[in-house]
Amino acid sequence: MRAILTRIEQNPALDGVGDRLQRAVQATIRPQRVRDLLHGVLLGHPLHPALVQVPVGAWISAAVLDLMPGQRRAATALVGLGTVSALPAAIAGLNDWAALTRDQRRIGLVHAAANTVGLALYAGSLAARLRGRHGTGRALAYLGLNAVSAGAYLGGHLAYKQGAQVNQSVPELHRISDGWHPLADLAGLPQRRLVTREMDDVSVILYRHGDEVTVMLERCPHQGGPLGEGEVAEIDGHACVVCPWHGSAFRLNGGEVMHGPSGNDQQILPTRVVDGVLQARLP
């Protein structure tokens, strides 16, 4: 399986379909608020994994009930629930997928294809059950479960091996030692401008607003973009840093994500001023 997944990651033949689908998704899901909703910005956490729990749970429960006598009606209801709830999960997944890197999109494309096959099989299963063909419905459902299980395996590879939609900045915290770290003389920090400093070779950004200074990890949670090279913009009345790579925006007075494609907040570090020197430490 490792060799197969590596070949998928490195296969440029998938890019023709992937690039066209990416453009179609971006052209269809245009309003920023809709994209942010599907990315999970309001939750501070990617939405797609949460939505997936409903169809997966329904379909697995239906598979168990299909092995038990007298459970046809309940199994049919669960297959229907899973089929309907898979649609918003798929839309959220496509929205996330369109903002990934090319090698991630290749795996994501096969992940989506497997889940599409599974969804089609479950739709066929539901249609068969409603016509009273429960044997056919059960067979199609078990085939569908195999297809979505393969899709789930690919999704795990996408998240845990390729790091898609996981917080890319949090591992930086593990490289910072305990205790307070001096960063800059407070008097020398400019107002409302981004300044980049190092804490144990971990890059952080400083942003002074009045007598308050925010210290934030510099690596963007989405794809590791350099927030220190981004712009400061006002969004909904809050000063935010906008990632120069993909446009994710984070509040500078709290780290909350304001615009995707990141679905994760950015980490803010506690600060203090001692003898005029700004210091920061691990949360």
Order of alpha helices (4+ residues) and beta strands (2+ residues): alpha-alpha-alpha-alpha-alpha-alpha-alpha-beta-beta-beta-beta-beta-beta-beta-beta-beta-beta-beta
